Amino acid sequence: MKKLKKRTIFIILAVILVASIASLGVVRATKSKQETGVPVKTTQVVKQDIESNIFTSGTVITKYHREITSDLAGKIKNVFVEEGDEVKKGDLLASLDSEDIEYELNQSQIKLEIEKDKLNQLRKEDKRNLETSFKNAEIEYKDKLKDYEDKKDLLEAGVISKNSLDEAKSSMEKAHNDYLFAKKKYDDADSLSEVRMQEKEIRAMELSINKKKLDTEKTNIISPIDGTITEKNVSDLSVVDSYTLMFKIEDTENLEVVTNISEYDIGKIKLGQPVKVTNDGMGRKEYKGTVTYIAPNAFIDKNGQGTETVVKVKIDINDKNTEFKPNFTANVEINTANRQDVLVLPHEAIYTEKSGEKCIFVVEDGKAKKKVIETGIEGDMIIEVIADDLKEEDVVILNPTEKIEDGSDVNVNMRS
């Protein structure tokens, strides 16, 4: 009986030993097979929100600003503002001495009244003289007409010759023409050359007076916008020319950033896109902005690295009372696209064929399975991936090379 038990135990141990050796062989065979595959690093497909941004920098300027010059040359009589003063549109900034202009204006107005009186006199005299000439011509014509009619009767009676009648007819026709001419001159009396010239002279004087009135108004230097006096270059009794910069006014409440976007990125920029505006000296403070202007043409920008074709873009800083000042440098982050709840992968997972086709390699049962994909929004580190049968948590090879083909054995030695 004891011998039978020992024999059974030996048989069981033998079976266990054989099974262990067989299992060890399978493990070694599997491990050997894996170690012969292409070593790869992998990552997993993730579903999340993604956004695309363009990062650049620019210069802060005031959205509304004016350089104030005088339309007239002259001497400053009074200056009413100082640098740093806030002004409203229509406020008086300074005034020029207007004494000479006002004197010339008064003289011109007096002369105009004299010339108007002269015009009225010309019209009266010409009308009276022309009326007299017209009446005399009318009487002369009637006399000549009667003489001609009388001689027609005398010719029929044989008292005068045909030649005498012809002479009477000729005199009558000349008198008729003189009468018509005098009548027309009388009717057109108000448009005669001397009167017209006087009227033109008066019109020229009126234009000159209107200009002097405008010049009088221009001696008051008025603010064209709301803003702050950021530059003042004149004082009482200063002499200015029409090109002298007197004041600079800037609306420091309404700021914008001017930046240049590369020709490769400008196609992504659209009016109305949201922007984050920051400054290295302001810590983590972020201000909201909006793209408001895209230049219609590009230009060549020269910098330390060479030249680049860029397009000017303007961004409104929507927030008021910021710490920004004109000429500060601003960092801008332009949000060009957003998608929610999409499949994404690191950029390193995308492989581009020589044909331009994009694909990824999913690891299934130790083999690489090629999937042709399309890409969507590109973030800083990740990119949206669109493909049939692609699922969240699928394992995808990073940095695939030409060694990886559809069906290749792979050895996953690390996951990111």
C-alpha positions in Angstrom: 0.0 0.0 0.0 2.8 2.4 0.9 4.5 1.5 -2.4 1.4 2.4 -4.3 1.1 5.8 -2.6 4.8 6.6 -3.4 4.3 5.6 -7.0 1.2 7.9 -7.3 3.2 10.8 -5.8 6.0 10.3 -8.3 3.6 10.2 -11.2 2.0 13.5 -10.1 5.4 15.2 -9.7 6.4 14.0 -13.1 3.3 15.4 -14.7 3.8 18.8 -12.9 7.4 18.9 -14.1 6.5 18.2 -17.7 3.8 20.8 -17.6 6.3 23.4 -16.1 8.9 22.6 -18.8 6.2 23.0 -21.5 5.0 26.3 -20.1 8.5 27.6 -19.8 9.1 26.7 -23.4 6.0 28.5 -24.6 6.9 31.7 -22.6 10.4 31.6 -24.0 9.1 31.1 -27.5 6.7 34.0 -27.1 9.4 36.3 -25.5 11.8 35.3 -28.3 9.1 36.2 -30.9 8.5 39.6 -29.2 12.1 40.4 -29.0 12.5 39.9 -32.7 9.8 42.6 -33.4 10.6 46.2 -34.1 11.0 48.0 -30.8 8.6 50.9 -30.5 7.2 53.5 -28.1 3.5 54.0 -28.0 0.7 56.2 -26.8 -3.0 56.0 -26.5 -5.8 57.7 -28.4 -7.4 60.3 -26.2 -10.8 62.0 -26.5 -10.8 65.6 -25.4 -11.4 69.3 -26.4 -8.7 70.9 -28.6 -8.0 74.4 -29.8 -5.5 75.9 -32.2 -3.6 79.1 -31.4 -1.1 81.3 -33.1 1.5 82.9 -30.7 3.3 86.1 -31.6 4.1 89.5 -30.2 3.4 93.1 -31.2 3.4 96.7 -30.1 0.7 98.4 -28.2 -0.6 101.7 -29.7 -3.6 103.9 -29.1 -6.5 103.2 -31.3 -7.4 106.8 -31.6 -4.6 109.4 -31.7 -4.1 112.8 -33.4 -1.1 115.1 -34.0 -2.3 118.7 -33.7 -0.9 121.3 -36.0 -2.1 124.8 -36.9 -3.7 125.6 -40.3 -2.2 129.1 -39.9 1.2 130.6 -39.2 1.2 133.0 -36.3 2.0 133.7 -32.7 0.5 131.7 -29.8 -1.7 133.9 -27.6 -2.7 131.4 -24.9 -2.1 127.7 -24.2 -4.8 126.1 -22.0 -3.5 122.5 -21.5 -0.4 120.7 -20.1 1.0 117.2 -20.8 -1.1 114.6 -19.0 -4.3 116.6 -19.1 -7.4 114.7 -20.2 -9.5 116.5 -22.9 -12.8 116.1 -24.6 -13.6 116.5 -28.3 -14.2 120.2 -28.9 -12.1 121.5 -25.9 -10.0 124.6 -26.5 -6.3 123.7 -26.4 -4.7 127.0 -27.5 -5.4 130.2 -29.3 -3.4 132.2 -31.9 -3.3 136.0 -32.0 -6.1 137.0 -34.3 -5.8 140.8 -34.3 -4.3 141.1 -37.8 -6.9 138.7 -39.4 -9.8 140.5 -37.7 -8.5 143.9 -38.9 -8.2 142.6 -42.5 -11.7 141.1 -42.2 -13.2 144.4 -41.1 -11.5 146.2 -44.0 -12.7 143.7 -46.5 -16.3 143.9 -45.3 -16.3 147.7 -45.6 -14.8 147.5 -49.1 -17.5 144.9 -50.1 -20.3 147.3 -49.1 -18.7 150.0 -51.3 -18.4 147.7 -54.3 -22.1 146.6 -53.8 -23.2 150.3 -53.9 -21.1 150.7 -57.1 -22.8 147.8 -58.7 -26.3 149.2 -57.9 -25.3 152.5 -59.4 -24.0 150.8 -62.6 -27.2 149.0 -63.0 -29.3 152.2 -62.6 -27.1 154.2 -64.9 -26.9 151.6 -67.6 -30.6 150.9 -67.4 -31.4 154.6 -67.7 -29.1 155.3 -70.6 -30.1 152.2 -72.4 -33.8 153.1 -72.0 -33.2 156.5 -73.5 -31.3 154.9 -76.5 -34.1 152.4 -76.9 -36.8 155.0 -76.9 -34.9 157.3 -79.4 -34.3 154.3 -81.7 -38.0 153.5 -81.6 -39.0 157.1 -82.5 -36.4 157.1 -85.3 -37.7 153.8 -86.7 -41.3 155.0 -86.7 -40.3 158.3 -88.5 -38.4 156.4 -91.2 -41.3 153.9 -91.6 -43.8 156.8 -92.1 -41.5 158.4 -94.6 -41.2 155.2 -96.5 -45.0 154.7 -96.6 -45.5 158.3 -97.8 -43.0 157.9 -100.6 -44.7 154.8 -101.8 -47.8 156.9 -102.4 -45.8 159.6 -104.0 -44.2 157.1 -106.4 -47.6 155.8 -107.5 -48.7 159.5 -108.1 -45.5 160.0 -110.2 -44.2 162.7 -108.0 -40.9 161.0 -107.1 -38.6 158.6 -108.7 -38.0 154.9 -107.9 -34.6 155.8 -106.6 -36.0 158.1 -103.9 -38.3 155.3 -102.7 -35.3 152.9 -102.5 -33.4 155.4 -100.4 -36.3 155.8 -98.0 -36.6 152.0 -97.7 -32.9 151.6 -96.9 -33.1 154.3 -94.2 -36.2 152.6 -92.7 -34.6 149.2 -92.6 -31.5 150.6 -90.9 -33.6 152.4 -88.3 -35.5 149.2 -87.7 -32.2 147.3 -87.1 -31.0 150.0 -84.7 -34.3 149.8 -82.9 -34.1 146.0 -82.4 -30.5 146.3 -81.2 -31.3 149.0 -78.7 -34.3 147.1 -77.5 -32.2 144.0 -76.9 -29.5 145.9 -75.0 -32.2 147.4 -72.8 -33.8 144.0 -72.1 -30.3 142.6 -71.3 -29.2 145.5 -69.2 -28.4 143.4 -66.1 -26.1 141.1 -68.0 -23.9 143.7 -69.6 -20.1 143.2 -69.4 -19.4 146.1 -67.0 -22.2 144.9 -64.6 -21.0 141.3 -64.9 -17.4 142.2 -64.1 -18.6 144.1 -61.1 -20.7 141.2 -59.9 -17.7 138.8 -60.3 -15.5 141.2 -58.3 -18.0 141.2 -55.5 -18.2 137.4 -55.6 -14.4 137.2 -55.3 -14.5 139.6 -52.3 -17.2 137.5 -50.6 -15.1 134.4 -51.0 -12.1 136.2 -49.5 -14.2 137.4 -46.6 -15.5 133.8 -45.9 -11.9 132.6 -45.9 -10.9 135.2 -43.4 -13.9 134.3 -41.2 -12.7 130.6 -41.3 -9.1 131.8 -40.5 -10.5 133.6 -37.5 -12.1 130.4 -36.3 -8.9 128.5 -37.0 -7.0 130.7 -34.5 -8.7 128.6 -31.9 -7.0 125.2 -31.7 -9.6 122.6 -30.8 -9.2 118.9 -29.7 -10.7 116.6 -32.4 -11.0 113.6 -30.1 -11.4 112.6 -26.4 -8.0 111.7 -25.0 -4.9 112.6 -23.0 -2.3 115.2 -24.0 0.8 113.1 -24.3 3.0 115.7 -26.0 3.0 119.5 -25.8 5.5 121.5 -27.9 4.2 125.1 -27.6 3.9 127.8 -25.0 2.5 131.3 -24.7 4.0 133.7 -27.3 5.5 130.8 -29.3 5.6 131.3 -33.1 4.2 128.4 -35.2 4.1 127.5 -38.8 1.3 125.4 -40.4 3.5 122.3 -40.1 4.5 122.8 -36.5 3.5 119.9 -34.2 1.7 121.6 -31.3 0.1 118.7 -29.4 -0.2 115.0 -29.5 -3.5 113.5 -28.2 -3.9 109.8 -27.5 -6.9 107.9 -26.3 -5.2 105.7 -23.7 -8.4 104.0 -22.8 -8.8 102.4 -26.3 -5.6 100.4 -27.1 -4.8 98.0 -29.8 -1.9 95.7 -30.7 -0.2 95.9 -34.1 1.6 92.6 -35.0 2.9 90.9 -38.1 1.6 87.4 -39.1 3.7 85.1 -41.4 2.3 84.4 -44.8 2.1 80.7 -43.7 -0.3 81.5 -40.9 -2.3 84.4 -42.2 -4.9 82.1 -43.8 -5.9 81.0 -40.3 -6.6 84.5 -39.1 -10.1 85.8 -39.4 -11.8 89.0 -38.2 -13.5 88.6 -34.8 -11.3 85.8 -33.5 -10.6 86.0 -29.7 -7.2 86.8 -28.5 -5.4 86.6 -25.1 -3.1 89.6 -24.6 -0.3 89.4 -22.0 3.0 91.1 -21.0 6.0 89.5 -19.5 6.2 92.3 -16.8 2.5 91.8 -15.7 2.8 88.3 -14.3 -0.2 86.1 -15.1 -2.6 88.9 -16.0 -4.5 88.2 -19.2 -6.6 90.7 -21.1 -9.2 89.9 -23.8 -8.7 91.0 -27.3 -10.3 90.7 -30.8 -8.8 90.6 -34.3 -10.2 93.8 -36.0 -8.0 94.4 -39.0 -6.1 92.3 -41.5 -4.1 94.2 -44.1 -5.0 93.7 -47.7 -1.3 93.3 -48.7 1.8 91.7 -47.4 5.3 93.2 -47.0 8.9 92.0 -46.5 10.0 92.2 -42.9 13.7 92.3 -42.2 14.9 90.9 -38.9 18.0 89.4 -37.4 17.3 86.0 -39.0 16.8 87.4 -42.5 13.6 88.4 -44.2 10.1 87.1 -44.0 6.9 87.9 -45.8 4.3 89.0 -43.3 0.8 90.7 -43.1 0.0 93.4 -40.6 -2.8 92.5 -38.2 -4.5 94.7 -35.6 -6.0 93.5 -32.3 -8.3 95.5 -30.1 -7.7 95.2 -26.4 -11.3 94.9 -25.2 -10.5 95.5 -21.5 -10.3 99.0 -20.2 -8.0 100.4 -17.5 -5.2 97.9 -18.3 -1.6 98.2 -17.2 -0.6 98.6 -20.9 0.8 101.9 -22.1 1.4 103.0 -25.7 4.6 101.4 -27.1 4.6 98.5 -24.6 5.3 95.0 -26.1 2.4 92.6 -26.0 2.3 88.8 -26.3 -0.7 87.7 -28.2 -2.4 84.2 -28.4 -4.9 84.2 -31.3 -7.4 81.4 -31.0 -8.0 80.2 -34.6 -10.2 77.1 -34.0 -11.9 75.0 -31.4 -13.4 71.5 -31.3 -15.0 69.6 -28.4 -14.8 65.9 -27.5 -12.6 64.7 -30.4 -9.9 62.0 -30.8 -6.4 63.4 -30.5 -2.8 62.1 -30.7 0.6 63.7 -30.3 2.0 65.1 -33.5 4.8 62.4 -33.3 2.3 59.7 -33.9 1.5 60.9 -37.5 3.4 59.4 -40.4 3.3 61.1 -43.8 3.9 58.9 -46.8 5.9 60.1 -49.8 2.6 60.5 -51.6 1.5 62.9 -49.0 -1.0 60.5 -47.5 -1.1 60.6 -43.6 -1.5 57.5 -41.5 -0.9 56.0 -38.0 0.0 52.5 -36.8 -2.2 50.9 -34.2 -0.7 48.0 -32.2 -3.0 45.0 -32.2 -1.8 41.5 -30.9 1.9 42.5 -31.2 1.5 43.7 -34.8 1.3 47.2 -36.4 -1.9 47.9 -38.2 -1.8 50.8 -40.6 -4.8 53.3 -40.6 -5.1 56.0 -43.2 -6.2 59.2 -41.4 -7.2 62.8 -41.9 -6.1 65.5 -39.5 -8.2 68.3 -38.1 -7.3 71.1 -35.7 -3.7 71.3 -34.7 -2.9 72.2 -31.1 0.5 72.9 -29.7 1.3 69.3 -28.7 -1.6 67.4 -30.1 -3.6 67.1 -33.3 -7.2 66.0 -34.1 -7.2 62.6 -35.8 -10.1 61.3 -38.0 -10.1 57.7 -39.2 -12.5 54.8 -39.5 -12.7 52.4 -36.6 -10.4 54.5 -34.5 -11.3 54.4 -30.8 -10.4 56.0 -27.6 -7.5 54.2 -25.8 -6.3 52.5 -29.0 -2.5 52.0 -28.7 -0.6 53.9 -31.4 3.1 53.9 -32.3 5.1 57.1 -31.7 7.6 58.3 -34.3 7.0 55.5 -36.8 9.7 55.0 -39.4 10.0 53.3 -42.8 10.8 50.1 -40.9 7.2 50.0 -39.7 4.7 48.5 -42.2 1.2 47.2 -42.1 1.5 43.8 -40.3 5.0 44.3 -38.9 5.8 42.6 -35.6 6.5 45.2 -33.0 8.1 45.1 -29.5 6.4 47.6 -27.3 9.1 48.6 -24.8 7.6 51.8 -23.5 4.4 53.8 -23.4 4.1 57.5 -23.0 
